[in-house]
């Protein structure tokens, strides 16, 4: 029983690390202002192709004059 709990805790830890890596990669991609907008979309779409959501880069400015990330559900 303890081994199974340890295994599940390790899996959850790995998933958390993977989520953090995904967030870091997305932030890194979005911070590169020299890229063309369509390149952002292709990179993000291919990186997250197995995800349940699709993250789309948006040049729209928020109320705080920051660029926004639009998240859509995959069909």
Secondary structure by P-SEA (a helix, b strand, c coil): caaaaaaaaaaaaaaaaaaaaaaaaaaaaaacccccaaaaaaaaaaaaccccbbbbbbcccccccbbbbbbbbcc
